[in-house]
Amino acid sequence: MMTHNELWLTYHQASRCNTPVTAQLVELEFQNQKLIDLEDVLEHLFRQGFIEAQHRSLSFWEDHSGQRLKASCVLEELLTGGAGKCPQSALRLVIADRPPHLWFSYVYTHKSVGPAVTQRVKFCHTQEAKLEIVAHLTNHVFRNGYLPARFRTVVTWQGPCGRKIEEHERLDALLTAGEGLSETSPLRLMIDAAYAHPGTCH
């Protein structure tokens, strides 16, 4: 017999990692049906439309400390152990609707500087309010001083196979297509250093 009738959870959506976490209190008995395990809760959330259907295969559970939980975990046992019993111990529903990071490499087009250097950008660790389109990524590179300002007018982007990438293209679309998804298929930041504005000579 169930002695607990409510469960606290928080939503952790990868594409919204720079926004405040949303909490929810879920009643474990709904329309005369009892939710028994975490899979029941997840099905309930999707049936109510709280999460978009296309995210079903990208959603999983963690406890409040970030340890992965099986969908078959019984709610009564979790709650008896204190998990999900209050906002401070809320279970984490992770919706991995975007990769946590993007890879790109620096490619100098007019000089040999050895192998291209590859860099990873973690979306949740950037200081910008958003990192949604290629232009935001370009600004991130120069804002952090990864390239000198004089190179700003001579950089362009390419995909792993050499396709020209425009500044207005969405990073999510590139990642979905497999571009910038890993260290072996990074976006290419092309630097035409030969035409960069020279520094002042003394």
Disulfide bonds with the S-S distance in Angstrom:
Cys17-Cys124 2.46
